[in-house]
Amino acid sequence: MDKNILEQIQKEIDSNTICLFTKGTADMPMCGFSARTIAIFKELGRPFKAIDILPDPRIRQTLSEHSNWPTIPQVFVKGRFIGGCDIVTEMYQKGELQKVVEEAFGK
């Protein structure tokens, strides 16, 4: 695991209430799963940071080792790993994601 990359990843997770690691950017997602996840967080109306993992393959590898989750996107809320697109979509549909996000921002 690349220690410098891991430190950068952890810094982003720690300094952003909602942190998404995606393929592409919030304005230009580069895969359907990232696009769906970004759309959900835009719908929630809270600030989030989307970090494009495509420019540096080491980010994806180190992130997946860190979270023990193989796929992208990966979502962290208040430092806690939530999951990928399927989990986020399911939580959103059940109203659970909204609660997690509101609690993260202190309602």
Buried (B, 14 or more C-beta within 10 A) or exposed (E): EBEEBBEBBEEBBEEBBBBBBBBBBBEEBBBEBBBBBBBBBEEBEBEBBBBBBBEEEBBBBBBBBBBEBEEBBBBBBBEEBBBBBEBBBEBBEEEBBBEBBEEBEEE
